[in-house]
Amino acid sequence: MKDKKTGLIQTLIGTIILVIGIVLCVNTYIVKGNKAYAFSLLVTILGIVILIAGLYRTFSKKERKPVDAKVIAQAALCAALCYVGATFIKIDIPVGTERTMFHFGNVFCVLAALLIGGEWGGLAGAIGMTISDLSTAYVTSAPKTFILKLCIGLIVGFVAHKLFHLSKEHSAKYVTVATVVSSICGMAFNIVADPVVGYFYKTYLLGVPQDLAKTLAKIGAITTSVNAVIAVIVASIIYLALRPAMKKLNMLRDL
């Protein structure tokens, strides 16, 4: 009961901070690199994090357990890999005054969800790639990135560990199918959500003209699809290679 009350308070605080952040974003967006706008993005992201944590605590039916330090370390490593994949292993594509890119960040987001679960994997992807956005020319996309990458991790983790129970003992064929299908589900969501959310985000929050926003959404759909294929293939290969060794070392979470 105490957890639910705390969760409701967190949800309320998160909602207030999120609304403040969005209002600041709308009022401070002038040019990329604007310090006031960058601050408003951080406020928005903080609001999102607190809101999600509050909702999770409010509606969770499980008793809270102490978090294993090993899981936190693995999540931090995955977040760092997501940052590296999105910041350094990429190809930028300029589109007028905007830009999009092919990158490896989603690979490690999907991999994290397969290895350590949807919640931690999603957070790793969200934090790693949001920091990447904030430190590069994609700063205006940071709030959108945080939400979408978190959702990718949650979807991959849900399919992998709640539907397929991937962390349990299974045949090699079952594990392969479960890994690939879980990865596809997460990236299929992103193929649809990224351009759609991006269109409304740019049009109604950033004030980008609708024609330009539509063009960016179409180009974004192409790059997102390519990134999705790369993520499914590479993340599945890496997970299937790591799984036996991590099982032997007792480093694979029982989800």
Secondary structure, 3 states (H helix, E strand, C coil): CHHHHHHHHHHHHHHHHHHHHHHHHHHHCCCCCCHHHHHHHHHHHHHHHHHHHHHHHHHCCCCCCCCCHHHHHHHHHHHHHHHHHHHCCEEEEEECCEEEEEECHHHHHHHHHHHHCHHHHHHHHHHHHHHHHHCCCCHHHHHHHHHHHHHHHHHHHHHHHHHCCCCCCCCHHHHHHHHHHHHHHHHHHHHHHHHHHHHHHHHHHCCCCHHHHHHHHHHHHHHHHHHHHHHHHHHHHHHHHHHHHHHHCCCCCCC
